[in-house]
Amino acid sequence: MASQPPVHEEDSMDTFLDKFKTQKYKGGFNEATWEEEFDKIPMFMKKTPSEIDPEKNPDLACVQSLLVEGRSPEEQAKIYKDEGNDYFKEKQYKKAVAAYTEGLRKQCSDQDLNAILYTNRAAAEFHLGNCRSALNDVIAARKQKQDHLKAIVRGALCYLELKNFAEAIVWCDEGLRIDSKEKKLLEMRTKADRLRRAEQRDVRKARVKAKQEQSQREALLQAVKDRNIKLFQQTCSEEEEDASDGVADLSLDGLSRWNTTAAKVYLDENSSLHWPVLFLYPEYGQTDFISAFYEGSRFIDHLMTMFAEELPPWDVERKYQPNKLELYFEDEERAELYQINAEKTLLQVLQHKRYFVKAGTPTFIVLVKHSSFCVNYLADKKVHHIV
């Protein structure tokens, strides 16, 4: 028969319990926040924080201390390795990296364990997209254990991701000397070799294309030189432009570097030049752009095309008729205008001693002869008539 507690103990317990009938217990869980408070107790935590602050979680810090206290660096490193593996399985890669790093900080003498920590951290870094960090880790892992196959596999994967196909093949070959049937290495080597060949092919194509383009550019430059066409050269400082040495210093920069349009001068199969040309109508602030003006075409032919059949909507007075128009080009260096004979070809005008092609696009001003705007526009300018 079970023994009964002494009567005085029962009286004490009854007294203790009766107290709570009239007095609320202090120090218990709050009804509104009990779940949060419950979750702060290490035994009942659903998730542990990634970093344990002794001030905020003293109980948890104490438990963590008990886990590693008195253990050797190797034992502590293994604990953090296992912790990192658990995080890795849950795809919490940042926490896994932190755990593996903590294990490496123990600086244990077990090289195999250190190699595993580096290799596992590399895997977590790779999943976070940090390929460079992952590669550094597998290199460090192989310093601990040269033939660590997982490190070699992950290193080859990093090089493949970084598009260093040659190095990926080297690592695959090193791994296959350890295990010639390793499936991942065989697959990666095949892929890396295929991508390297494609890369080498693309490099060869790019070189051939660059060489062809350079030949075309040189032929274009020579064609411009042969025609004695002068280009407005932009100085390196961009503070001033020098047109006086246009022939001597002729370069492709004057053809395309400052061109704000997609169209550029080109040399056709008959060795004829086609220029992008801009017409300015200062009276209305309008422009016309011809992307390919054949050098042998006359200005009058283009004016007939632009104005003979349908006049532009901005010409409300219907005065821009081909036979009433005058063409000019500006000598910016001297601030002078030269009137152009519309019967002349583009090439003839470009060969004028004071014409300089700026930004790869010949530009001309169009005015209505004898109009009030034309008179006022030319009034304060020095004009050289009909060239």
Steps between C-alpha positions, in 0.01 A plus 500: 500500500636839398604727781301818553668841523512654844197705596705820541622474136144469369397804703789701355409407144132583558597835643725568199223413251231690690710814464444502123122509545528860610846600375614484135828320437779735397774398262288274279444526121296790370175382342549723195869420433548155650591341164783748442625455856477123468707513182784668689557189711776295330320169546187624321654722232366432149800669337833605641634846410789509250709696751456452874521820705576414865312811617182426303512119535703419812343155539577403141854637529544284810378189315732573208789545738425164662509332157859604427643573843786272589508341155803484273525723188432193286183415693381860485571521125299180446206642696495807276541283191190298598312821576594638158387177334160530668463856376611393152232228488242765591639723220597765754829560322601820677468330839688200361787727391508656848513157668777367275696821552472462876631145466801620301573762763575220746817432299494133576791279389279250314572581134226271373243681715628839388477387137138400557419833667650695209329280243160520670530875538584518130177314420297746710675800342432356154128475576510865608650590161843582644705299251827679570472438874405139434803457275732646763361251751552191285857616426552530877342156548749342259787658692374298796438187294621505140292203381173603668262399222200709609719810502620419149143447375383828649806682373435378145139615536617846612735535204221388268265760646769768467545399133863403554457185296869415464551497878177304548641228272827495697311443826277236342807313374660514846183360655466227238852381580368432849168348386472441127128420526389809693180590311492871586858550387442313174192709424670829592807420296289429192307823550812708569675361192199577280470854636874560467493396135202730439680784678815448292290494183329825599839660571626399156184636336532825693862539390411438136211746525718762670762458230239539226353807667846651537567441131169665412575794728843544344351484150237757600762729648713469188198581280438818701867596474511430127208740448672772702204522737587668828365395837440717802732350766389509863782564746555265793411772750172565318551872574573594143485357152776532246416492131827633361676160499204307361693328222823430683332362812207329331372215716191288540408695815391781271265266321317330783614583853280807539218383273175513699303303241516131419573571132863522391687561179574178312682381189288291262614216273568754224734697728252789526434685825156544652468762773239573766395862426309749712298794360417786739204735463576777754187697412281230655754315715448185290736242352511230234733202527617288207668184627684415176568791261696363201804720440422528128145630557415867436339710770222608266397137453444458872320832531263395222429177682439672833294800384365451146199278570405549864609795710576449870218582746706769671520699171165668555576774246587241231817686411754218518501428125816334353567789261470757782745341741860590576757272661790601725768336709668659798873543554491487880865585543458832318131549578422540129235357264550361152211486256476172305402450138216247522611350169821377662546154643561424865858396422576829328385695803683277747820561306474877549811633672297643792261212554566276798278202581406515867390194701498293183187676372513776234256776596338768282273798561188549282343846457231648275676753274402866541266417792504741794639227724779425252596868479506541877683171554781595261516867598768468768696217337779493247370305200696356207254464213466200270777248530 
